[in-house]
Amino acid sequence: MDRDWIATARTLSEALPYLQRYTGAVVVVKFGGNAMGDDEAMADFARDIVLMKQVGMNPVVVHGGGPMINEMLAKLGIKSDWVRGKRVTDKATVEVVEMILSGLVNKRIVQAINDQGGRAVGISGKDDDLMVCEADDPELGFVGRPVEMNVQVIRDLYGAGMIPVIAPVATGVNDNETFNVNGDTAAGAIAGALQADRLLLLTDVAGVKNKAGEVITQMTPDEVTALIADETISGGMIPKVETALKAVKEGVRAVVILDGRVSNAVLLELFTEHGAGSMIRSTIPRVKPRRG
């Protein structure tokens, strides 16, 4: 018999405790980075999400879409101002943000999941007042910080067998306001409000690295804080780990920052002993899989 088939059967058998562990688990996956612009990578990601649903998990997808927004702003000739390296989102810009995130990007992901046999439904933070925001910094315009979460619509969707796909566009406290929310921030807020079992932040890096450049596979919140203080964690990784710390504090069991460029990264993390990235958690993992 072909050794590949034997290896496949063994892999499935070894996955049993993980499949048992995650039955019924809510797993929020932040999808972004280079994989979004690549049809093949998008199809691979969609297949992983459909497989998660098929084996009894409740995946919730939250996405970004920065490069597509930049592209459309350039096409429309809308110039952006920047303050401390962050884009100022004025009214014209936020309309383009909503158009791209809730329209083009969201429906592309929904379609990819449905093409793999899943039942995806695309919404944004505006639907059923899922995510209500205030301005994070008045100088940055319509960049939102979630202040109220109403996640029942997500529970209704996954309870009915659907896979929610959420664009990080939110409503404001005042009528007729629209806010652009950082994709990681939105995913963290949604995971916290759902008390999710896992928050997976897919990135374009291998994970959090130590001074020697090696990936740190497991950390506690205190260890993360110390690594920020001694500048081991720096630059663009800081907001990601801050999102992770906030999510863990709000009741998410564990957050994993992992490399979305690795094929089947989500499955590698959830269903193998190897894992794929840096896990941040404050509780000791259970040795035995949870029953029932």
N, C-alpha and C positions, 0 to 999 in steps of 0.2 A: 504493500500500500504506500502511496505517496506520503513522504515524511511531513509535507506541509499540512495535509489533512489531519494527521495525527497531532501535530503541533496546535492546529486550530481547536481540535477537540479538547486537548489538555488546557489550553487557554480558557475555554468556556468553563471547564470543570473548576479551574482555579479561581474563577470569578465568582463562584457561588456565594461565599461569605459576604462579598461586597454587594452582590445583587440583593441578598437578604437584608443587609445593613441599610440599604437605601430604598427599600420598598416604601412608598408613600412619602418619601423625603421631598421637601421643596428645595430646589437648587436654582439659584439665580445666576445666570451666566451673562457677563458683560462682553459683548462681541464688538471688536473694533480693530484698528490697525490695518496692516497691509492685506490681510485675508479678505477684507470687505470688497476690495477692488478686483479680486481674482475669482473668476467664475468657478474654477475647479476647487479652490480653497473654500468658497462659499458652499458648494455642493457637499464637500466633506464635512464641514461644520453642521450643515442641515441634517445630514445622515446621522451624525453623532447625537444630535438633539432628538431626532425621531426615535433612535434606539433607546435613549434614556426614558422617553415616554412609554415605549413599548414594554420595558421591563418594570414598569410600575412607579417610576419617579415622576415628579411634577416639575419639569423644567420651565423656567421663566426667562425669556431672553430680553435683555436691555441692550440697545446699540448706540454707537456714536455715529460719526459721519463727517468729521472735520474737513478732510480733503475735498469731498464733493461740494461742501458749502463754499470753500475757497474758490473752487472752479466756477461755480455759478455766479458768485459775486463778481469775479473777474469778467465773465461773459456779459453780465448786466452793467458793467462799468461802475459798480458801487464800491467806492473807496472806503477802506477801514482805517480808523484811528486806533492807536495802541497806547495803553497806559501800563507801565511796568511789565511789558511783555505779554499783556493780555489784551485781546481785542475788545474794543468798545462796541457794544451791540445796540445800535440805535433802532428806530422803528422800521426803517427800510431793511436793515440787516436781519432783524428778527423775523420779518415776513419771509425772507429767503430761507432762513434757518428752518422755519416750520415747513415750508414747501419741500425742501430737500429731505429733512429728517422724517416727517410724518408721511410724505408722499413717496418720493423716489426710493430712498434707502429702506424704509420700513417695508414697503410692498415687495421690494426685491428679496428681502430675507423671508418674508411670508411665503412668497412664491417658491423659493428654494426649498423650504421645509415641506410645503405641500407637494412639490415635485418628488420628494423622497417618501411620500406616503403618509406624512403627518397631517394634522388638522390645525394649522396656525391661523391666528387672528391678530391683526395689527391694530394697536391703539397707541395713544400718546398719553402723557401725564394730564392732559385736559379731560379725557374721557371719564365720566362719573366723578370729576374732581379728584382723580387719583393722586395728583401731586400739586399742592398749592404752595406758591413761592412768594418770597419777598426779594427785593433787590439785594444781592450779596454785597455789592459795593456801588453806591450811587454813581461814582465816576465811570463805571463800566456799563451803565445803562441797563438793558434788559437781560442781565445775567442773573439767574435765580438761585436762591438757597431754599431748599424745601423746609417749610415750617409746619405743614399739615399733610398727613398721608391718609388716604382712604382706599385701602387695598382689597376691599370686598369684591370688587369687579374682577380682580385677578383670581381670587379663590373661586368665584363663580365660573370663570373660564376654564381653569384647569380641572375643577370638579366635574365639568361637563365633557371632559376628554379633549379639551383644546390646549394648544400651546400658545400662551400670550407672548406677543412680540411688541416691545414698548419703546417708543421714540421719546427721548428726553426733552420734551417740550412741555412746559407747564403753564397752568393758569395762575393768575395773581390773586392776592387778597382782595384787590379792587376789581370792579367789573371791567371786562374787556381788555384785560392785560395778558400779554403773552411773554413767557420767559424761556430763554435758552438755558438749559442746565447741563453742566459737565456730565458726560456719560457715566464716568466712574461714580460721581456723587449721586446721580440718580439711581444707579444700581445698588449702591450701599444703602440709600434711604429706603428703597423698595424691599431689599433683603431684611433690613432691620424691622420694618413694619410688619413683614410676613413672619418674623422670627424664623428665618430660613435655616435649614440644616447646613447649607454651604452657599458661599458667594464665590464664584470663580471669575477673576478679573483677567481676561485674555489680553496679552500685551505683545509687543514686538521685541521683548527681551526674555532671557531665560528664567528670570526671577530676581529676588533680592540677593546681592552678592556681598561677601565679606571683603576685607582689605586685600586678600590674596586673589580676588576675582572668582572665588568659588561660590556656587549657589548655596544659600543657607536653606535647608529643606524644612526646618521647623523652628518657630519662634513664639515666645510669649509676648504680650503687649509691653511688659517692662523691658524685655530685651530689644524690642523695636525702638522704644523711646531712647534707650541708651545708644543704639546705633545711629539714630538721627543726631543725638547730642555730640557724638564724636565724629560726625560727618562721613561715616561709612555709607549711610543712606543719604543720597544727595540728589539735587536736580529734579528731574521729572518723576523720580520714584517716590519723592516725599508725599505729594498729594495722594498717590495710590495707597501707600501704607497708612496715611492719615484716614482715608476712607475705610480701610480695613479695621483700624483701631476703633473707629466710631461704630462700625457695624457689629463688631464683637461686643462692644459695650452695650449695644442695644439688643443683644440676645441672639445674634447669629452664631451658630456653634463653631464655625471655622471659616476663615477666608483664605483663598489660595490665589497668589499672583503667579500666573503661568504663561508659558510661551505659546501664543496662538499660532505661531508659524510651524510648530511641530505637528505633523500629521496625527490626527485622532488624540490631540492633547487632552481633551475633556475625558475621554474614555480611559486614557492612561492614568489620569489623576484619580478617577472615581473607582475604577474596576481592577487595578493592579496594585501589587505591593510596592512597586517602584515609585508611583506618584510622578508629578511633573511640575515642579516649581517650588515656591516658598509658601508654607502654610503658617498662618497666624491664628493661634487659638489660646484661650485662657484655661481650658479644661483638659484634663488628661484623657486621651482617647480610650474608648471601651476596648477591651481585649476581645470579647466575644461579640458577634453580630447581634443586633437587637432582634428579638422575635416578635412577630405580629405587628 
